[in-house]
Amino acid sequence: MINTLVDIYLNNLIIINILFIFLILILFIYRKKIYVLYKKNEELINYLIIGVLTTFVSLATYYLCVLTFLNPDIGWQLQIANIISWIFAVLFAYITNRLFVFKSTNKEIIKEIINFVSSRITTLLIDMLIMFIFVTLLGFNDKIIKLIVQILIIILNYLFSKLFVFKKK
């Protein structure tokens, strides 16, 4: 698979470079408008960026588990991989959301962590239920379902963080 991706990249190198230069040019031309748009929606944009990075942490950890030492065809091993990926993602998400998204100055850090972890446990259970139904019961591809589920989880995590964890007083 890696060779295929490398071949695709090399075969389309000129097109990819032209598109990249075009993208840089557009960003340069519209930089002021982009900045204004960013400032207007800073929290949401930062959350989406952190959400993508958190999803990458979750997926990378999950794939590392199922491609090395856990078998996703065995239901309990699928869930162990899911839990391990969740732990790494939650740790990353709490730190980055506190610092860069919601810019929390809450002095009750322990309460904030408990609320954050509680909200993430709720979305973990939703994640596990969907994975169980679609992969274990219905036989869908675990990697594709995991990717789709992450979109729903990003949305739910933002709502829980905004409304319950990092709410402004």
C-alpha positions in Angstrom: 0.0 0.0 0.0 2.8 2.4 0.9 4.5 1.7 -2.5 1.2 2.5 -4.2 0.9 5.8 -2.4 4.5 6.7 -3.3 3.9 5.7 -6.9 0.8 7.9 -7.1 2.7 10.8 -5.6 5.7 10.4 -7.9 3.5 10.0 -11.0 1.6 13.2 -10.1 4.5 15.2 -8.7 4.2 18.1 -11.2 0.4 18.4 -10.6 0.8 18.2 -6.9 3.5 20.9 -6.9 1.5 23.2 -9.1 -1.6 22.8 -6.8 0.6 23.5 -3.8 2.0 26.7 -5.3 -1.5 27.7 -6.3 -2.7 27.1 -2.7 0.2 29.2 -1.3 -0.6 32.0 -3.8 -4.3 32.1 -2.8 -3.4 32.1 0.9 -1.0 35.0 0.3 -3.5 37.0 -1.7 -6.3 36.5 0.8 -4.3 36.5 4.0 -6.0 39.5 5.5 -9.5 38.1 4.8 -8.4 34.7 6.1 -7.1 36.3 9.3 -10.3 38.2 9.9 -12.3 35.0 9.4 -10.0 33.2 11.7 -10.3 35.8 14.5 -14.1 35.8 14.2 -14.2 32.0 14.5 -11.0 31.4 16.4 -12.3 28.9 19.0 -14.1 26.7 16.5 -11.2 26.7 14.0 -8.8 25.9 16.8 -11.1 23.1 18.0 -11.3 21.7 14.5 -7.5 21.8 14.1 -7.0 20.1 17.6 -9.9 17.7 16.8 -8.1 16.6 13.6 -4.8 16.2 15.5 -6.6 14.3 18.3 -8.3 12.1 15.7 -4.9 11.4 14.2 -3.5 10.5 17.6 -6.6 8.2 18.2 -6.4 6.6 14.7 -2.6 6.2 14.8 -2.8 4.5 18.2 -5.7 2.3 17.1 -4.0 1.2 13.9 -0.7 0.6 15.6 -2.5 -1.7 18.1 -4.5 -3.7 15.5 -1.6 -3.9 13.1 0.9 -5.1 15.7 -0.5 -7.0 18.7 -4.3 -6.9 18.7 -6.7 -8.7 16.3 -9.8 -6.6 15.4 -11.6 -9.7 14.3 -11.8 -10.8 17.9 -14.4 -8.6 19.6 -12.6 -8.0 22.9 -9.3 -7.2 21.2 -11.1 -4.7 19.0 -12.4 -3.0 22.2 -9.0 -3.0 23.9 -7.5 -1.3 20.8 -10.3 1.2 21.0 -9.7 1.9 24.7 -5.9 2.3 24.3 -6.5 4.8 21.4 -9.0 6.6 23.5 -6.6 7.1 26.5 -3.9 8.6 24.3 -6.4 10.8 22.5 -8.0 12.1 25.7 -4.7 13.0 27.3 -3.7 14.9 24.1 -7.1 16.5 23.8 -7.4 17.8 27.4 -4.0 19.5 27.3 -4.5 21.1 23.9 -8.1 22.1 24.4 -7.3 23.7 27.8 -4.3 25.6 26.4 -5.2 26.4 22.8 -9.0 26.1 22.2 -10.9 27.2 25.3 -7.9 28.9 26.9 -9.1 27.9 30.4 -8.0 29.8 33.4 -10.1 27.7 35.7 -8.3 27.2 39.0 -10.3 24.1 39.8 -8.2 21.9 37.5 -9.2 18.6 39.1 -12.9 19.3 38.7 -12.2 20.4 35.1 -10.3 17.2 34.4 -13.1 15.1 36.0 -15.7 16.8 33.8 -13.5 16.4 30.7 -12.8 12.7 31.3 -16.5 12.1 32.1 -17.6 13.7 28.9 -15.0 11.7 27.0 -16.1 8.5 28.7 -19.6 9.2 27.4 -18.3 9.6 23.9 -16.1 6.5 24.3 -19.2 4.4 25.2 -20.9 5.8 22.1 -17.8 5.0 20.0 -17.6 1.4 21.4 -21.3 0.8 20.9 -21.2 1.9 17.2 -18.0 -0.1 16.7 -19.6 -3.2 18.3 -22.8 -2.9 16.2 -21.1 -2.1 12.8 -18.0 -4.2 13.1 -18.7 -7.1 15.4 -22.4 -7.6 14.6 -22.7 -6.4 11.0 -19.2 -7.2 9.8 -18.2 -3.8 8.3 -14.5 -2.9 7.9 -13.2 -1.8 11.3 -10.9 0.9 9.9 -13.5 2.6 7.8 -16.1 2.5 10.6 -13.5 3.9 13.0 -12.8 6.8 10.7 -16.5 7.6 10.2 -17.2 7.3 14.0 -14.5 9.8 14.7 -16.4 12.6 12.8 -19.4 12.1 15.1 -17.1 11.9 18.2 -15.4 15.3 17.2 -18.8 17.0 17.1 -20.0 15.5 20.4 -16.8 16.3 22.2 -16.9 19.9 21.1 -20.4 20.3 22.4 -19.6 18.6 25.7 -16.4 20.7 26.1 -18.1 24.0 25.3 -21.3 23.4 27.3 -20.0 21.4 30.3 -16.2 21.4 30.8 -14.8 24.7 29.7 -17.9 26.8 30.0 -17.3 30.5 30.7 -18.6 31.8 34.0 
